[in-house]
Amino acid sequence: MGVLPEPGSGPSAEEMEKGFLTLTGYAETKNKEAKMKAVMKFYTDPGYKDTARMCVEAALALVDLPKSQKPGGVYSPAAACAEGLFERLLATGTTWEVAEL
């Protein structure tokens, strides 16, 4: 009995097509005048299919960065790529909505 699942024991293609992920964030200004809601949606299985897409888009966004844009160190893909990664995700199926509450 291993820690990892057996090969082929993951979700079926049909199950992955039904999967989705919706991320919702809320924010307000310091003076509490403006309140915002942002929703980011991923329309396929986030546990396998969309993770692969996000990893590929992060790698491609990193390749597109000018070498001088970030000094040395360790960054998350979002911190390193910022707008480049965001734009790539939107171009390949992710949606982003922002609304004032």
N, C-alpha and C positions, 0 to 999 in steps of 0.2 A: 504494500500500500504506500504509494508515493505521495508527495505533496502536490505535484502538478497533475492536472487532468490528463487522461489518456488521449493520445492522438485520435482525432475524429469525434471526440465526445462533446465538442462545442455546439453552439446553436446552428440550426440548419439555415440555409440561404433564405428560406421563407421567413423564419423567425427574425433574421437580421434585417430583412426588408421592412418588417413591421416596427422595428426599433426607432427611437427618436430621443432627442435630448433638448430640453428647453431650460435655459438659464435666465433667471430674472434677478435684476439688481435694482435697489432703490437708493436714492440719494437726496439730500437736501442741503441747501446752503447754510452757512454758519448762522445767518440771521433768520433762518427758517422761512424765508419768503418764497423760495422756489423749491418745489419737490418734483423729482423726476423718476421715471421708471424706464429701464432699458431691458429689452428682451432679445436674446440671441438664441436662434433655433438651428438645430442640426437635424436633418430629416432622414437619417439612416442610423443603423445600430452604432451607438457611441462606444460600446465595449470592444468592438473589433473593427468593423469597416471604417467608421469615421475616425477612429484613432489612427489608423494607417494613413488616411488622407491628411489629417492634421500633421502627422510626423513628416510626410513628404513635403507638404506646403511650408512647414517650418524650415526644413533643410534647404529648399529652394529659395526661401526668403533670406536665409543666412548667406547663401552663395551670392545673392544680389547686393549684399551690403558692401559699400566701399570699405576697404581695410582700415581707413582712418576714422570711420564713423564712431567706433567704440574703442576705448582704451582696453588694455588687457584685463583679464579677470574672468569670472564665471557668471553667466547671465542665463536666465530662463529664456525660452524662445520669445515670449511676449516682451520681455525687457530688451532683448537684443534687437528684435526685428520690428517691434511696434507696428506702425502703419503698414509696412510691407506685408507682414503676416496677416494682419486684419484684412487688407485688400485682397490677398490671395484666398483667404477663407470665404469672403463674400463672393468672389468670382467663381468659386467651385461648389456653391450650393448652400452655404450658411446664410441666414438672414439676420438682420439687425434692425431693431425698431427702438426709437426713443420717444417718449411722450411726457409732457408736463402733466402733473397730477393736480 
